[in-house]
């Protein structure tokens, strides 16, 4: 039997997260100082055509997130060369691209890991191992507010929906949900 799969709970502190950023800086979630949230997008890597579409959309909406007090980063397990190609080839001038996420840290963040299946439809070889997509909103105090973790590259959250949700959350002070960790018998789940 394998060890239980880690998952993050809303209202609890998120794990450490420090990765280099294309351009020579370092992203450290503990040093982020957004007014509302840090949006951490984990993407599959340079090989993924769906990631390309998603990151281009995110790059186009950076200003909308920043105007709401949200800092944004996109992170993968890619090596530096592939991360630079992601930034340049995909034309992402506004988006911070983090790279070199270790598989151990990916697991701490509850990400699913996949093995290479060769070349993608873009004709780019997948790395031997890489993480699948996830999106997290983290409060300035380092606690999880929202999480969406996927086992597949398909059907990702739309950033226009995330922006609308952030507007509602900020307007109504809506609390983080899904924080209950205990398991319940069916009779207790009323």
C-alpha positions as CSV (number, residue, x, y, z in Angstrom):
1,X,0.0,0.0,0.0
2,X,1.3,3.5,-0.9
3,X,1.4,6.5,1.5
4,X,-1.7,8.7,1.4
5,X,-1.6,11.4,-1.2
6,X,-0.9,14.8,0.3
7,X,-3.5,17.5,-0.1
8,X,-3.6,21.1,1.1
9,X,-6.4,22.4,3.3
10,X,-8.0,25.8,3.1
11,X,-7.2,28.1,6.0
12,X,-3.9,26.1,6.7
13,X,-0.4,27.3,5.8
14,X,0.9,26.2,2.4
15,X,4.3,24.5,2.0
16,X,7.4,26.4,1.2
17,X,7.8,27.4,-2.4
18,X,11.1,28.8,-3.8
19,X,12.0,28.6,-7.4
20,X,14.2,30.5,-9.8
21,X,12.3,32.9,-12.2
22,X,13.2,33.5,-15.9
23,X,15.3,36.6,-15.9
24,X,17.4,35.8,-12.8
25,X,15.2,36.4,-9.8
26,X,13.7,34.0,-7.3
27,X,10.1,33.4,-6.5
28,X,9.5,32.8,-2.7
29,X,5.9,32.6,-1.7
30,X,6.8,33.7,1.9
31,X,8.2,37.0,0.5
32,X,5.1,37.8,-1.6
33,X,3.2,40.8,-0.4
34,X,-0.1,41.0,-2.4
35,X,-3.0,43.0,-1.0
36,X,-5.4,40.1,-1.7
37,X,-3.9,36.8,-3.0
38,X,-0.9,35.1,-4.6
39,X,-2.1,33.2,-7.6
40,X,0.2,30.2,-8.1
41,X,-0.3,28.4,-11.4
42,X,1.5,25.1,-11.8
43,X,1.7,24.2,-15.5
44,X,3.0,21.0,-17.2
45,X,5.8,22.6,-19.1
46,X,7.0,23.8,-22.5
47,X,5.8,20.6,-24.2
48,X,2.1,21.2,-23.4
49,X,-0.1,22.9,-26.0
50,X,-2.9,23.5,-23.5
51,X,-0.4,25.2,-21.1
52,X,0.6,27.5,-24.0
53,X,-3.0,28.6,-24.4
54,X,-3.6,28.9,-20.7
55,X,-0.4,30.9,-20.0
56,X,-1.1,33.3,-23.0
57,X,-4.5,34.0,-21.5
58,X,-3.0,34.6,-18.1
59,X,-0.3,36.9,-19.4
60,X,-3.0,39.0,-21.2
61,X,-4.9,39.3,-17.9
62,X,-2.0,40.1,-15.6
63,X,-3.1,43.7,-15.2
64,X,-6.6,42.7,-14.2
65,X,-5.2,40.5,-11.5
66,X,-2.8,43.1,-10.3
67,X,-5.6,45.7,-10.1
68,X,-7.3,43.4,-7.7
69,X,-4.3,43.0,-5.5
70,X,-3.2,39.6,-6.8
71,X,0.4,38.7,-7.6
72,X,0.8,36.0,-10.2
73,X,3.4,33.3,-11.1
74,X,3.4,30.3,-13.3
75,X,5.7,27.4,-12.3
76,X,6.8,24.1,-13.8
77,X,9.3,21.3,-13.3
78,X,11.0,22.4,-16.5
79,X,14.7,23.2,-16.6
80,X,15.8,26.8,-17.2
81,X,16.3,26.4,-21.0
82,X,12.7,25.2,-21.5
83,X,11.4,27.9,-19.2
84,X,13.2,30.6,-21.2
85,X,11.7,29.1,-24.4
86,X,8.3,29.1,-22.7
87,X,8.6,32.8,-22.0
88,X,10.0,33.8,-25.4
89,X,8.4,31.4,-27.8
90,X,5.0,31.8,-26.2
91,X,5.4,35.6,-26.0
92,X,4.7,36.0,-22.3
93,X,6.2,39.4,-21.5
94,X,4.3,40.1,-18.3
95,X,4.1,36.7,-16.6
96,X,6.7,35.5,-14.1
97,X,7.8,32.0,-15.2
98,X,9.3,29.9,-12.5
99,X,11.2,26.7,-13.2
100,X,13.1,23.8,-11.6
101,X,10.2,22.8,-9.3
102,X,11.4,19.6,-7.6
103,X,9.1,16.6,-7.7
104,X,9.3,16.5,-3.9
105,X,7.9,20.0,-3.6
106,X,5.3,19.3,-6.3
107,X,4.1,16.4,-4.1
108,X,4.1,18.6,-1.0
109,X,1.7,20.9,-3.0
110,X,-0.5,18.0,-3.8
111,X,0.4,17.9,-7.5
112,X,0.0,14.8,-9.6
113,X,3.1,13.5,-11.4
114,X,3.1,12.0,-14.9
115,X,5.7,10.0,-16.9
116,X,6.7,11.0,-20.4
117,X,4.8,9.6,-23.3
118,X,7.2,10.9,-26.0
119,X,6.4,13.9,-28.2
120,X,3.3,16.0,-27.8
121,X,1.2,17.4,-30.6
122,X,3.6,20.4,-30.7
123,X,6.4,17.9,-31.6
124,X,8.2,18.6,-28.3
125,X,9.5,15.8,-26.1
126,X,8.0,15.5,-22.6
127,X,10.4,15.4,-19.7
128,X,10.8,12.0,-18.1
129,X,8.6,13.1,-15.1
130,X,6.6,16.3,-14.7
131,X,3.7,17.7,-12.7
132,X,0.2,18.1,-13.8
133,X,-1.7,21.4,-13.6
134,X,-3.0,23.1,-10.5
135,X,-4.1,26.6,-9.5
136,X,-3.9,28.0,-6.0
137,X,-5.0,31.3,-4.4
138,X,-2.9,31.9,-1.3
139,X,-3.8,34.7,1.3
140,X,-1.0,37.2,2.2
141,X,-0.7,35.3,5.6
142,X,0.4,32.2,3.7
143,X,-2.8,30.2,4.1
144,X,-4.6,28.5,1.3
145,X,-7.8,30.1,0.1
146,X,-8.6,28.2,-3.1
147,X,-7.2,25.2,-4.9
148,X,-7.8,23.3,-8.1
149,X,-5.6,20.3,-8.7
150,X,-5.8,18.2,-11.8
151,X,-4.7,14.7,-13.0
152,X,-5.0,15.6,-16.7
153,X,-4.2,18.6,-18.8
154,X,-7.9,19.2,-19.9
155,X,-10.7,21.4,-18.5
156,X,-8.8,24.0,-16.6
157,X,-10.3,26.9,-14.7
158,X,-10.9,29.9,-16.8
159,X,-9.2,33.1,-15.6
160,X,-12.3,35.2,-16.4
161,X,-14.1,33.0,-13.9
162,X,-11.3,33.3,-11.3
163,X,-11.4,37.1,-11.7
164,X,-15.2,37.2,-11.2
165,X,-14.8,35.0,-8.1
166,X,-12.1,37.2,-6.7
167,X,-14.4,40.2,-7.2
168,X,-17.1,38.5,-5.2
169,X,-14.8,37.3,-2.5
170,X,-13.3,40.7,-2.0
171,X,-16.7,42.4,-2.0
172,X,-18.4,40.0,0.4
173,X,-15.4,38.8,2.5
174,X,-16.4,35.2,1.5
175,X,-14.5,32.7,3.7
176,X,-12.3,29.9,2.4
177,X,-14.3,26.6,2.1
178,X,-13.4,23.0,2.3
179,X,-11.4,23.3,5.5
180,X,-13.0,20.3,7.3
181,X,-10.5,17.5,7.6
182,X,-12.4,14.9,9.6
183,X,-14.1,12.0,7.9
184,X,-17.8,11.4,8.7
185,X,-20.1,8.4,8.7
186,X,-23.1,8.9,6.3
187,X,-25.5,9.5,9.3
188,X,-23.3,12.4,10.5
189,X,-23.1,14.1,7.2
190,X,-26.6,15.7,7.5
